[in-house]
């Protein structure tokens, strides 16, 4: 299992377009991927599940993956969600 904490960068947080991009990226990996915020866990491959976290810009989240490509999954998702949107 690999996990890393990061700060949400996009102005919309994990909602709308950023959530859709996050889910599309997560679905490219075979690992089981979770996003954790304030003790609540969401499936990274489910847009509805992600949005229930209400993660906004500046919030701390943890991305956890378990499986064959866990390190690549965590690295890609941390890089994606921590970027500032223009």
Secondary structure, 3 states (H helix, E strand, C coil): CEEEEEECCCCCCCCHHHHHHHHHHHCCCCCEEEEEECCEEEECCCHHHHHCCCCCCCCEEEEEEECCCHHHHHHHHHHHHHCCCC
